[in-house]
Amino acid sequence: MPTFPRNPIMSLTAEQPRHELGESYGPDLRLADLLTPELGDLELGYGTAAGDVKLRTAIADRHGVRPEDVVVTVGGMHGIFLLAYLLEGEVVTTAPQFPMTRNAFDTVGAPVRAVPLTFDEGYRVTPEAVRAQLTPQTRLVSLATPQNPSGVAVPLETLREILDAMSEVCPDAYLMVDETYRTAAYGDDPIVDTALRLGPKVVSVASLSKCHGAAGLRIGWVISTDADLIEQLTTAKFSTVVTASPVTEALAVRVFEQEDKILGERRVWLEQNLRITEDWVNANSALVEWVRPSAGALCVVRLATDVDLERFRRTAAELGVRLADGDWFGDDPRVFRLGFGFLPLEDLKAALDALREAFRAAR
């Protein structure tokens, strides 16, 4: 009987600990930030299968495509699951990886060929490593940029070379690029262009959950310039959830109307918290090391070999510190995802101080 694999990452939806360093997004928006008197007149009927046209237009405008190239989904994971279901067949992806993405492939029974990424190599994806996993049976290549858990980006030139390899080995396959963290840049860093501009075999998936602080809206999207694929996705969406909520779609339009302000404030927040985290890692280099992320509210850290792993886990729990375990993502047990974008500055400093105490106690 098909089932959904259970992963301990579900614990992040449980009660929040005193020092939350496990989350992968920035501060939450509040409903009051989005409400307008006009929303009170919204009729609570069904929406449309593809999604509200105003919302699809807002998404399309930011990606240089047409509204009809966009399907609104119930969060980004809904879109990934629909793609995995529709493009049944072999999947080439990475390890480590966001566990819910891997679960989608496993749930639909897709054979998976993994490209190994490592801390020591900075989680760098190479065209050669991806090509080595491609076969004529490959139907989907799944990559995230920036990645979850590392926050490391895959350069557009690397994606272009991967597409060239796919055109030779598996020309009918699609390259799905999870761009969930693409717009979560630091300070004055430029926002990288969407991978969609690389060609019609690229499918982009993202949501409002991470960069915009609106995870509670459960609004994501899939974008493709392949009309047949969009038609299949629209039918698949209707067959699973009928439509997204017109209420949250209307609120999502409000998010996009305020996007410059929202992202501008978060750029400052993320840059500030990244700098605090970097200084903390440098000050505690005998205990921990990291891979500096390209964008997003997350990074990975690795414990020194003389830190007792199990004692660290116990002490961190006693101190109310939560990290995301590396083995949730298929990474080394000494690696952890550290979310630095969730807490305000002083709370982040306090959480990192408590984390240092747990490291020292376990050394």
Secondary structure in CASP SS format (residue, H / E / C, confidence):
PFRMAT SS
TARGET T0000
AUTHOR 0000-0000-0000
METHOD secondary structure of the structure
MODEL  1
M C 1.00
P C 1.00
T C 1.00
F C 1.00
P C 1.00
R C 1.00
N C 1.00
P H 1.00
I H 1.00
M H 1.00
S H 1.00
L H 1.00
T H 1.00
A C 1.00
E C 1.00
Q C 1.00
P C 1.00
R C 1.00
H E 1.00
E E 1.00
L C 1.00
G C 1.00
E C 1.00
S C 1.00
Y C 1.00
G C 1.00
P C 1.00
D C 1.00
L C 1.00
R C 1.00
L H 1.00
A H 1.00
D H 1.00
L C 1.00
L C 1.00
T C 1.00
P H 1.00
E H 1.00
L H 1.00
G H 1.00
D H 1.00
L C 1.00
E C 1.00
L C 1.00
G C 1.00
Y C 1.00
G C 1.00
T C 1.00
A C 1.00
A C 1.00
G C 1.00
D C 1.00
V H 1.00
K H 1.00
L H 1.00
R H 1.00
T H 1.00
A H 1.00
I H 1.00
A H 1.00
D H 1.00
R C 1.00
H C 1.00
G C 1.00
V C 1.00
R C 1.00
P H 1.00
E H 1.00
D H 1.00
V E 1.00
V E 1.00
V E 1.00
T E 1.00
V C 1.00
G C 1.00
G H 1.00
M H 1.00
H H 1.00
G H 1.00
I H 1.00
F H 1.00
L H 1.00
L H 1.00
A H 1.00
Y H 1.00
L H 1.00
L C 1.00
E C 1.00
G C 1.00
E E 1.00
V E 1.00
V E 1.00
T E 1.00
T E 1.00
A E 1.00
P C 1.00
Q C 1.00
F C 1.00
P H 1.00
M H 1.00
T H 1.00
R H 1.00
N H 1.00
A H 1.00
F H 1.00
D H 1.00
T H 1.00
V C 1.00
G C 1.00
A C 1.00
P C 1.00
V E 1.00
R E 1.00
A E 1.00
V E 1.00
P E 1.00
L C 1.00
T C 1.00
F C 1.00
D C 1.00
E C 1.00
G C 1.00
Y C 1.00
R C 1.00
V C 1.00
T C 1.00
P H 1.00
E H 1.00
A H 1.00
V H 1.00
R H 1.00
A H 1.00
Q H 1.00
L C 1.00
T C 1.00
P C 1.00
Q C 1.00
T E 1.00
R E 1.00
L E 1.00
V E 1.00
S E 1.00
L E 1.00
A E 1.00
T C 1.00
P C 1.00
Q C 1.00
N C 1.00
P C 1.00
S C 1.00
G C 1.00
V C 1.00
A C 1.00
V C 1.00
P C 1.00
L H 1.00
E H 1.00
T H 1.00
L H 1.00
R H 1.00
E H 1.00
I H 1.00
L H 1.00
D H 1.00
A H 1.00
M H 1.00
S H 1.00
E H 1.00
V H 1.00
C C 1.00
P C 1.00
D C 1.00
A C 1.00
Y E 1.00
L E 1.00
M E 1.00
V E 1.00
D E 1.00
E C 1.00
T C 1.00
Y C 1.00
R C 1.00
T C 1.00
A C 1.00
A C 1.00
Y C 1.00
G C 1.00
D C 1.00
D C 1.00
P C 1.00
I C 1.00
V C 1.00
D C 1.00
T C 1.00
A H 1.00
L H 1.00
R H 1.00
L H 1.00
G C 1.00
P C 1.00
K C 1.00
V E 1.00
V E 1.00
S E 1.00
V E 1.00
A E 1.00
S E 1.00
L C 1.00
S C 1.00
K C 1.00
C C 1.00
H C 1.00
G C 1.00
A C 1.00
A H 1.00
G H 1.00
L H 1.00
R C 1.00
I C 1.00
G E 1.00
W E 1.00
V E 1.00
I E 1.00
S C 1.00
T C 1.00
D C 1.00
A H 1.00
D H 1.00
L H 1.00
I H 1.00
E H 1.00
Q H 1.00
L H 1.00
T H 1.00
T H 1.00
A H 1.00
K H 1.00
F H 1.00
S H 1.00
T H 1.00
V H 1.00
V C 1.00
T C 1.00
A C 1.00
S C 1.00
P H 1.00
V H 1.00
T H 1.00
E H 1.00
A H 1.00
L H 1.00
A H 1.00
V H 1.00
R H 1.00
V H 1.00
F H 1.00
E H 1.00
Q C 1.00
E H 1.00
D H 1.00
K H 1.00
I H 1.00
L H 1.00
G H 1.00
E H 1.00
R H 1.00
R H 1.00
V H 1.00
W H 1.00
L H 1.00
E H 1.00
Q H 1.00
N H 1.00
L H 1.00
R H 1.00
I H 1.00
T H 1.00
E H 1.00
D H 1.00
W H 1.00
V H 1.00
N H 1.00
A H 1.00
N C 1.00
S C 1.00
A C 1.00
L C 1.00
V E 1.00
E E 1.00
W E 1.00
V E 1.00
R C 1.00
P C 1.00
S C 1.00
A C 1.00
G C 1.00
A C 1.00
L E 1.00
C E 1.00
V E 1.00
V E 1.00
R E 1.00
L E 1.00
A C 1.00
T C 1.00
D C 1.00
V C 1.00
D C 1.00
L H 1.00
E H 1.00
R H 1.00
F H 1.00
R H 1.00
R H 1.00
T H 1.00
A H 1.00
A H 1.00
E H 1.00
L C 1.00
G C 1.00
V E 1.00
R E 1.00
L C 1.00
A E 1.00
D E 1.00
G H 1.00
D H 1.00
W H 1.00
F C 1.00
G C 1.00
D C 1.00
D C 1.00
P C 1.00
R C 1.00
V E 1.00
F E 1.00
R E 1.00
L E 1.00
G E 1.00
F C 1.00
G C 1.00
F C 1.00
L C 1.00
P C 1.00
L H 1.00
E H 1.00
D H 1.00
L H 1.00
K H 1.00
A H 1.00
A H 1.00
L H 1.00
D H 1.00
A H 1.00
L H 1.00
R H 1.00
E H 1.00
A H 1.00
F H 1.00
R H 1.00
A H 1.00
A C 1.00
R C 1.00
END
